[in-house]
Amino acid sequence: MFSKKIFIILALLFPTCPALAETDTEIPLPATDVKISEESVDSIAVDSIPIPDEVTYALDHMLSSWYQDKAKKSQCDTAALDVQVPDSVVKLRLSLMPCVIEMPYNRHVRSFIDLYVVKRRSQVSYFRRLGDYYFRLFEQALDKHDLPFELKYLPVIESALNATAVSRAGAAGLWQFMVSTGRMYGLEINSLIDERMDPYKSTHAAVKYLKDLYEIYGDWHLVIAAYNCGPGNVNKAIRRSGGKQDYWAIYPFLPAETRGYVPIFIAANYALYYAEAHNICKADVEFPNPIDTVIINQRIHFEQIAS
């Protein structure tokens, strides 16, 4: 078991194929005397930071998802109850959140907070309701491995909490595993079955992956960035920053889409923690009927099962 774990960590550090949405796009090397601070990151134009593809794709496809088709009309009108909040209040609220993972404030974080609590309020209302269905499962898995509960919001930005989501890059499920990474963490993926879409199995695989990434980096912001673009790209950014081990220090050297990934993760945590303060109601959604598993040891027709 120990040797298998060493192999997995080495595979993450020296991948032979992309992990999750990892790319190997080369980034021009900066001058060696460049010094990066959080203040200089804050000065980068907000419009220059693209919304990660996972977020745009997941939110756009949620508009016609099964969940919204099953939504009932509610007396709580999220769209009509928008609350404008000054920067000072948002910054204070972030500092008061009971988090293990640091939740800093800057202009990029604020722009993504506005994406959720202003522009995409209706989606957040669905996330709140779907959270009743999924977050307990995520928390149990995270607790089992002593990981921060804030990570339960990663599937919000990865898949919009859609267990059958498939990205343009081929990542699938709540946690958006690529085939290679899913198999590395024990998920069965073939022409008949794809356990990336199994909420329980994919969640436990994702938690193990996150734990392995933390053993490599020891910093949750770097872990979250690596989950998005792969350890290879984070390692490149660290080298190009002169060996700095801080997300905001390597920020300019990350792939463009990953630069927005930690800020939008912080924004998702804020939006769901302070949803009521922004008058974002829970959507009234019908969940699937409770299900159970039956083991069949002989060939049987589906009509017999249905009866």
N, C-alpha and C positions, 0 to 999 in steps of 0.2 A: 504493500500500500504506500509505504514511504517512497520507494523508488518510482512508483507511478506518479506521485505528486511532483517529484523532482523533474520527471520527464515533461509533465504538463507545464510547469513553470518555465523550463528551458524552451519548450515549444512556443510559449507566449513571447519570450524574450527574443527568440530567433525563428520567427515564423517562416514556413516555406510557402504558405498560401494565406490569403487575407483572412482576418478574424473579424466577424461581424461586418460592419460597413467599412473596414479598413481599406485605404488606398495607399499607393506607393508614389504618389505624385511628388516630384522633386520640388523643393522650395529653394529659391536663390539664397545663398549664404550671405548674411549681413556682415558689415565691418566688425572686426573683433572688439572694437572699443565701444560698441553700442551698449548702453545701459537701459534697462527696462524697469519701470516702476508701475505700481497700480495707477498712479496719477497719469502717466503717459498712456496707459491703456484706456483710461477714462477719456482722454482727449481724442481718441480715434473716432471718426465720424460714425454715428450709430447706423446710418444708412449703408455703410461699407461692410457691416456684419450681416451675412445672409442668414435667414432662418434655416436651420438644419432641414434637409430633405425629409427626414423621418417625421418631423413635426408637421410640415406642410402637407405631406402626403397623407399622414394619419388623420389630420383634422379634416381635410377635404373629403376623404372617403367616408368619414364618420357621418357626413351630412345625409348619406343615403343608406346608412347601416341598418341592421336589424333592430338595434336598440331604439333609434329614433323613429323607425316605423311603428314600434310598439308603444311609443310615448302617448300618455294621456294629457289632456288639457288640465292645467293646474291653476288655482286661484293666485298662486304666487307668480308674479310677472317679472322675471329676471331682466328682460329687455327694457322695462320701463323704470327700473330702480337703480340706475347707474349712479355711483358715488364717486365724486372726484376727490382725490386725496393728495395733499402736497408732498413733495419729496421728503421733507423732514419727518413726516408721520410714517411714510413707508420705511425710511431708514431706521427709525425707532422700532417699528414693528419687527423688522428683520432681526434686530439686535435682541429682541425679547423672546424670539422663538426658542423653545427648548430643544436645541439641536446639538448633535455631536459634530456634524459636518458644518463648517463655517459658512455663514450666509452673508457675505459682504454686499455692500450697496455701491453701485456706480451707474453711469448713464445707460450702459448696456443692459444691466439687470432691470433697470426701470423700464426700458423700452419693451422688454419681454413680459414684464409684469403687466404693462398696459395691453399687450397682445391678449393676455388671458382675461384680465378683469374689465377691459373696455371693449376690445374688438371681438373677442371670442367668448363672451360671457355665457352664451347658450351652451357652448361645448363644456365649459367648466361645470355647469349645472348637471350635465350628463355624467361627467367624471365623478362628481360628488355622489350621485346615485349608484353608479357602477362600483364606486369604492366600497359600498356596503357589501357588494358581492365578492370583490377580489382582495381588498386591503388586509383583511384578517388572515387570509392565506399567505400573503406576502410577509406580514409581520411575524407569523409563526416561523416561517423559514429563516427570516433574518435573525430572529431571536435565538433560534437553534444554533446559529453560527456566530452569535455575539456581534452582529453587524448593525449599524445605525438604521433606525426605522425610516429615516428620511429617504432611503433608497427605494422604498415602496412606490415612490412617484416616478421612477425611471420608466415603467411601462406606459405612463401617461404620455410622455414625450416620444417614446419609441413606437407605440402602436395605438394610441388613443384608447387603451384598454380593450382592444379588439383581439380576442384570442385566435382568430383566423386571419389576421392581417398578413399580407405578403407585400413586401416592398418591391420597388422596381429593380433593386439590386439582388433580390432573391432571399432576403432575410424574412423570417416568418415567426408568427406567434406573438404573444404578449411581450416577450423580451427580445424579439427580433434577432434570433440566432441565425447566422449563416450556417450552411450545411456542415462545413468543416469544424467550426467551433462547437456546434451542437453534438456532433459525433464524438468530439474530444471529451465532452462532458457527459457521455453515456446515453445520449438521446438516440433512439432508433429512427432512422430516416431512410425510407426506401419508397418504391412505387406503390406500396400498399398502406404504409403507415408513416405519419410524420409527427413524432412526439414533441416537436417544437410548438405544436398547437395544443398540447396537453397542458392546461394551466398548472396542474400540480407538478408534473415532472419537469417542465421547462422552468418553473420558478425555482425549484431546488437546484437545477443545473446552473441557472443564472447566479444564484447566491454563492455557489461554489466558485464560479468564475470570478465574481467580484472579490471574494475572499482571497483568491490566488493573486489577483491584480494588486490588492492591498499589501500582500506579502512582498510584492516586487517594489512598489512605490512608497508605501507608508504615508500616503497623502490622498485624501478622498477626492479632491478636485482632479488630481492626476489620474486616479482610478476611473472617474466618470468620463474624463476625456479619452482614456484608453478604451473604455467600453464602446465609445462611439467610433473612433477612428483606428483602433487597434494599437497594441503596445509598440509596434514597429514605428509608427508615426510619432508617438509620444517620445520614444527614445531619440528619434531624429531631432525633434524640437529641443529636447534637453541638451543634446550635443551642440546644436546651433546657438543655444543661449549661453554657451560657455560652461555647461554642466549644472546650471541652476535647477533645483528640484521644487520649484514653486510654479503653480499654474499660471499666475499672472505674469511671471517672469518669462515663461516660454510661450505665452499667448500669441505674440506676433509670428512665431515660427510654426504654429500648428496649421493644419489644413483649414482653409477658410470656413468651412461649415462647422468644424469642431470648435472654432472660436466662440460660436454662439451657444454651444451645447451646455457648458456649465452655467452661464447666465440664465438660460431657459430652464435648467434644472432648478436653480434657485427660485426663479419666477413661479414654477409649478408648485413648489413647496409653499411659497407665499400665498398663491392664489387659492389653494385648497385649505390652507390653515386659516386664512382670513376671509374665506368666501362669504360668511355671514356679515362681516363688517362691510363688505362691498355689495350687500343685498343680492347675492347670487344664490338662488333657491336650488333645492334638489329637484332634478327632473323626476316626473312621475312615470316610471318605466316598469313595465311588466317583465319579470325575469322568467327564464325557462323553468318548467316544472322540475321539482327535485328528481334526481336520477340516482340509480345504483348500478352496480356491476354484477353481472351474472356470468359464471364460468360455464361454458358449454363444451362437453367432451365428446360430442358426436355431431355429425352433419345434420342440420336442421334448416327448414325453409323459413324465410322471413314471415310468411303468412302465419306459421305456427307461433313465431315469437310475438307477432302483433296481436294474436288472439289470447 
